[in-house]
């Protein structure tokens, strides 16, 4: 089975997630720039979550450039990833509404960790679905960036329990790591050409 429908469905879900998040941005009642100030938690949480959705979309897109076929396990693994990402609007709103209180920030990290683990599971099911050793196998390698991210998420969740901004710093650090596009897949594609 090909991956076209899976990719189209995933793109649609991610677009809906971004739409739900942007609907949380409410215009201020006043007509001055100073009236925007009370909205800083909402805007900050939105930007971080938007970046995360963009990172997942980008990596999902690149990952499927090397996929030759998918199976039922892959479909369920992809749904599992989309489940965790669909929780981002909820935890984003809770964190911003509470001005980044401890529990919402910790839950935000748990959702990010869940999405990261789900993405790893998706990658593993894709690797198993391919016939023999493929470019995908060569590109994924040991996935140091992925494992480092998971450790930083756990540290962020623990840090959020000490102080919410410690957790936020870890979550921003992971996003910063992934803002630099993952060159493993692009380099394998270039080699194949």
N, C-alpha and C positions, 0 to 999 in steps of 0.2 A: 504494500500500500504506500502511496506517496504522501508527502507531508504538506501538500498545498492547502488542504482544508484545515489541518491543524494550525498552520501559520495564520490563515485568514481568521479563524475563530479567535486565536490568541490576540491578534492585532485588534479585533473588535472589542474584546474584553478589556484590554489595556486602555483603549480609547474611552470606554465607558468609565473606567476607574478614574482617569484624569478628569473627565467631565464631572463626575460626582465630587471630586475634590475641589474643582474650581467653583462649584456652586456654593461651597462653604465660605467663599470670599464675598462678604457683604460690604456694600458701599457705606461709607460713614454718613452720618446725618448732617454734618456741617459742610460748609463750602470752602474750608481752608485746609492747607496741608497739615496743619497741626491736628486736625481732626482724624488724620490717618494713624496717629501714634497709638491709640488703643488697639489697633489691628495688628501690631507687630508680631504677637505670638501666632496669629492665624497665618500671616504671610510667611513667616519664617518656617513654620511647620509645612505649609504648602510647598515652598521652594524645595525643602529637603525631600519631601515625598515625591514631588515631580521629578527631581533628579534621579531618585531611586527607580521610578517607573521607567524613565528614559534609559537608565543603565540596563535594566532587565530587558527592555525591548531591544536595545542595541545588541546585547549579548545573545538573546534568543534568535534574533535575525542572523547574526554571524554563525551561530552554532548550526542552524539548519542549512547553511550554505554547503556544508560538508556531509549532510545526512543523505544517504542513498535510499534508505527505506525506514518506515516506522511500523510498529506493531501495536497490539492492544495495550500492552504494558506501557508503551510510550505515551499513548493517549491518556491513560490514567495518571501517569507521572506528570504530564503537562497540566491536566485538570488540578492536580494537587498543588502545583506551582501557582496556578491562577487563583486557587482558593486563598492561599496566603497573601497574594498581592491584592485580592479583593478586600481584605481586611484593612489595608492601608488607609482608605478614607475615614474609617471609623476611628482608628487609633490616632490619626492625624488630627481629627476634630477634637478628640478627647484631650490630647496633649495641649493643643492650642487653647481650648476653652478653659483649661485649668492653669494656663500660663506655665506649662511644663512642670507639673507636680510629679512627685516621685513615682507613684504607681502607673500613671499614664505613660511616662517616659520608659519605665521598665517594660510595660506591655508593648510599647512601640518596638523596643529591641527584640522582644520575644517574637513578634510578627516578622521582623526583618530576619531573625535567625531561622524561623520557620520557612521563609521564602528561600533563603540561602540553602538550607538542607534540601528543600524540595527541588531546587535547581540542580543540586548535586545528584539527586536521585534521577532526575530527568536525563542528565548526562550519562549516568550509568546505564539506564535502560536503552538509551540510544546506542551506546557502545555495544551492548549485547545484541541489539537488533541488526547490526551490520554483519555482512558476510565476510569473515576473515578480518585481517588487519587493513584498515582503511586510513585515508588522510585524517579522518576524525580522530582515530586512535592516536596518531602521531601528534596531532595538534593539541589534544587535551593534556597528554603527558601526566605529570604528577599534580597539576593544578595547585601550585603553591599559593597563588593569589586567592583561590577559593577557600583553602584551609585556613589561611591567615585571616581572612574575613570572618570566618566562623568563630575563631578564637577572639577576635576583637569584638564581635557581637556579644559573646558570653561575658567578656570583661566590661562591656558597656552596660549590660543588664545588671551585673553586680555593682558597677560604679553608680548606676542610677539609684540603687538602694541606699548608697551613701549620700549622694547629692545628684539631683536630676541633670545638672549641667555636665557632670562627669560622663554620664551615659551619652548625652548629646554629643560630646566631643568625640567619643569612640564612633558613634554612628556617622558623624561628619567625616572622620578619618577614613572609614571604609568607603564612603561615597567618593572621597578624593582619590583613593587607590583605584577605583573602577572608572573614574572619569577619563583616565588615560585608557584609550581603547585597547582591548586585548589583542595583541598582534599575532598570537599563536595561530589563529585561524587564517588571517589574511596572509601571513607568510607561507603557510601550507598551500593556499590557493595560488599564490604567485609561483611557487615551485612547480605546481602541477601544470601551470600554463607553459 
